[in-house]
């Protein structure tokens, strides 16, 4: 898919704004791996002489923009859409219940974790909007997760093109290996974040219980 996206954006002369638009659509559920789009954007940025930081900033805006559209769609259309027949084909009631249970378990941290769950990201953010989660809270947790993931994948694409653009076969081989490492790194980040959050929440509950007993 990396090579196909690379060729498409180059042939359409959308090397800068093409990935941005696709990321907006990914936020709405377009079935293209977001990380591959980010890696492609990094490679195209290097080919065009752009700084990877500049590309990461633009792609970050695309990621947050797509998620925000999904969130506000849930805010304004959630009640009507969630019960519609066509939507239930896409997101059947058992899966909707799974998303709600996810929020019950993780609370606000679910917005952070959702960024690393491609199959559930759009439903999670749509549901968050329909549940009237404050937009500032959504933006904080989603933005925090994106600021971790987006620069990593853009830099990876930048580095791959810089070192392997003359050998596409070797580039694809290295991309596959690097993508696996980046995926595991994301898993570790999420695990640490969730562990830290649960520990903080447990200590908070203990402190509140102690304060209640003291009163």
C-alpha positions as CSV (number, residue, x, y, z in Angstrom):
1,X,0.0,0.0,0.0
2,X,2.9,2.4,0.7
3,X,4.2,2.1,-2.9
4,X,0.6,2.6,-4.3
5,X,0.0,5.7,-2.2
6,X,3.4,7.1,-3.0
7,X,2.8,6.7,-6.8
8,X,-0.7,8.1,-6.6
9,X,0.3,11.3,-4.7
10,X,3.3,11.8,-7.0
11,X,1.2,11.3,-10.2
12,X,-1.6,13.6,-9.0
13,X,1.0,16.2,-7.8
14,X,-0.6,16.1,-4.3
15,X,2.5,15.2,-2.4
16,X,1.8,17.7,0.3
17,X,-2.0,18.0,0.6
18,X,-2.9,14.6,-0.7
19,X,-1.9,12.8,2.6
20,X,-3.6,15.6,4.6
21,X,-6.9,15.0,2.8
22,X,-6.7,11.2,3.2
23,X,-6.0,11.7,6.9
24,X,-9.2,13.7,7.2
25,X,-11.1,10.9,5.5
26,X,-9.3,8.3,7.8
27,X,-10.8,10.1,10.7
28,X,-14.2,9.5,9.2
29,X,-13.5,5.7,8.8
30,X,-11.8,5.5,5.5
31,X,-10.2,1.9,5.6
32,X,-6.6,3.0,5.0
33,X,-4.1,2.5,7.7
34,X,-3.3,6.0,9.1
35,X,0.3,5.1,9.9
36,X,1.0,4.1,6.3
37,X,-0.4,7.5,5.2
38,X,1.9,9.3,7.7
39,X,4.9,7.3,6.6
40,X,4.1,8.1,3.0
41,X,3.8,11.8,3.9
42,X,7.2,11.7,5.5
43,X,8.8,10.1,2.4
44,X,7.1,12.6,0.1
45,X,8.2,15.5,2.3
46,X,11.8,14.3,2.1
47,X,11.6,13.9,-1.6
48,X,10.3,17.4,-2.0
49,X,12.9,18.9,0.4
50,X,10.5,19.7,3.3
51,X,11.5,19.4,6.9
52,X,9.9,16.3,8.6
53,X,8.8,18.6,11.5
54,X,6.9,20.8,8.9
55,X,5.3,17.7,7.5
56,X,4.5,16.3,10.9
57,X,2.8,19.6,11.9
58,X,0.6,19.5,8.8
59,X,-0.3,15.8,9.2
60,X,-1.1,16.4,12.9
61,X,-3.6,19.0,11.8
62,X,-5.1,16.5,9.3
63,X,-5.4,13.8,12.0
64,X,-7.0,16.1,14.6
65,X,-9.3,17.6,11.9
66,X,-10.6,14.1,10.9
67,X,-11.2,13.1,14.5
68,X,-12.9,16.4,15.2
69,X,-15.3,16.0,12.3
70,X,-16.2,12.5,13.6
71,X,-16.6,13.8,17.2
72,X,-19.0,16.6,16.1
73,X,-20.9,14.3,13.8
74,X,-21.6,12.2,16.9
75,X,-22.5,15.3,18.9
76,X,-25.1,16.6,16.4
77,X,-26.3,13.3,14.7
78,X,-25.5,10.6,17.2
79,X,-29.0,9.9,18.5
80,X,-30.4,9.7,15.0
81,X,-27.5,7.9,13.3
82,X,-26.8,5.3,16.0
83,X,-30.3,3.8,15.7
84,X,-30.5,4.0,11.9
85,X,-30.6,0.7,10.0
86,X,-27.7,1.4,7.7
87,X,-25.4,2.5,10.5
88,X,-26.2,-0.6,12.5
89,X,-24.9,-2.6,9.6
90,X,-21.6,-0.8,9.9
91,X,-21.6,-0.7,13.7
92,X,-24.0,-3.3,15.0
93,X,-25.5,-3.0,18.5
94,X,-23.0,-5.5,20.1
95,X,-20.1,-3.4,18.8
96,X,-21.8,-0.2,20.0
97,X,-22.2,-1.8,23.4
98,X,-18.5,-2.7,23.3
99,X,-17.6,1.0,22.7
100,X,-19.8,2.1,25.6
101,X,-18.3,-0.5,27.9
102,X,-14.9,0.7,26.8
103,X,-15.8,4.2,28.0
104,X,-17.2,2.8,31.3
105,X,-13.9,1.0,31.9
106,X,-11.4,3.7,30.9
107,X,-13.3,7.0,31.1
108,X,-11.5,9.9,29.6
109,X,-8.3,7.8,29.0
110,X,-10.4,5.9,26.4
111,X,-10.1,8.9,24.2
112,X,-6.3,8.6,24.4
113,X,-6.3,4.8,23.8
114,X,-8.8,5.1,21.0
115,X,-6.2,6.8,18.8
116,X,-4.2,3.5,18.8
117,X,-7.2,1.3,17.9
118,X,-7.7,1.7,14.1
119,X,-10.9,-0.4,13.9
120,X,-12.6,1.3,16.8
121,X,-11.2,4.9,16.5
122,X,-14.0,6.4,14.5
123,X,-16.8,4.6,16.5
124,X,-15.1,5.7,19.8
125,X,-14.9,9.3,18.8
126,X,-18.4,9.3,17.3
127,X,-19.7,7.8,20.5
128,X,-17.8,10.3,22.6
129,X,-19.6,13.1,20.7
130,X,-23.0,11.5,21.1
131,X,-22.3,11.1,24.8
132,X,-21.7,14.9,25.1
133,X,-18.1,14.5,26.2
134,X,-16.7,18.0,26.5
135,X,-14.9,19.0,23.4
136,X,-11.9,20.4,25.3
137,X,-11.5,17.0,27.1
138,X,-11.7,15.1,23.7
139,X,-9.2,17.5,22.1
140,X,-6.7,17.2,25.0
141,X,-6.6,13.4,25.1
142,X,-6.8,12.9,21.3
143,X,-4.2,15.6,20.7
144,X,-1.9,14.1,23.3
145,X,-2.1,10.7,21.7
146,X,-1.6,12.1,18.2
147,X,1.4,14.2,19.2
148,X,3.1,10.9,20.2
149,X,2.2,8.9,17.2
150,X,2.2,11.3,14.3
151,X,5.8,12.6,14.5
152,X,7.1,9.1,14.9
153,X,5.6,7.8,11.7
154,X,6.4,10.9,9.7
155,X,10.0,10.8,10.8
156,X,10.1,7.1,9.9
157,X,8.9,7.9,6.3
158,X,11.4,10.8,6.1
159,X,14.3,8.5,7.2
160,X,13.3,5.6,4.9
161,X,13.2,7.8,1.8
162,X,16.5,9.5,2.7
163,X,18.3,6.2,3.0
164,X,16.5,3.8,0.6
165,X,14.8,5.8,-2.1
166,X,17.1,4.4,-4.8
167,X,16.1,0.8,-3.9
168,X,12.3,0.4,-3.6
169,X,12.6,-3.3,-2.8
170,X,15.0,-2.6,0.1
171,X,12.8,0.3,1.2
172,X,9.7,-1.9,1.4
173,X,11.6,-4.5,3.3
174,X,13.0,-2.0,5.8
175,X,9.5,-0.4,6.0
176,X,7.9,-3.7,7.0
177,X,10.5,-4.2,9.7
178,X,10.3,-0.6,11.0
179,X,6.5,-0.6,10.9
180,X,6.5,-3.7,13.2
181,X,8.9,-2.0,15.6
182,X,6.8,1.2,15.5
183,X,3.6,-0.8,16.2
184,X,5.1,-2.4,19.2
185,X,6.4,0.9,20.4
186,X,2.9,2.3,20.2
187,X,1.6,-0.8,22.2
188,X,4.2,-0.1,24.9
189,X,3.3,3.6,25.1
190,X,-0.4,2.8,25.4
191,X,0.3,0.1,28.1
192,X,2.4,2.5,30.1
193,X,-0.2,5.3,29.8
194,X,-3.1,3.1,30.8
195,X,-1.1,1.6,33.7
196,X,-0.2,5.1,34.9
197,X,-3.8,6.3,34.6
198,X,-5.2,3.3,36.5
199,X,-2.6,3.7,39.2
200,X,-3.4,7.4,39.5
201,X,-7.2,6.7,39.6
202,X,-6.7,4.0,42.3
203,X,-4.6,6.3,44.5
204,X,-7.2,9.1,44.0
205,X,-10.0,6.8,45.2
206,X,-8.0,5.7,48.2
207,X,-7.2,9.3,49.1
208,X,-10.9,10.3,48.7
209,X,-12.0,7.3,50.8
210,X,-9.5,8.3,53.5
211,X,-10.7,11.9,53.4
212,X,-14.3,10.7,53.7
213,X,-13.5,8.5,56.7
214,X,-11.6,11.4,58.4
215,X,-14.6,13.7,58.0
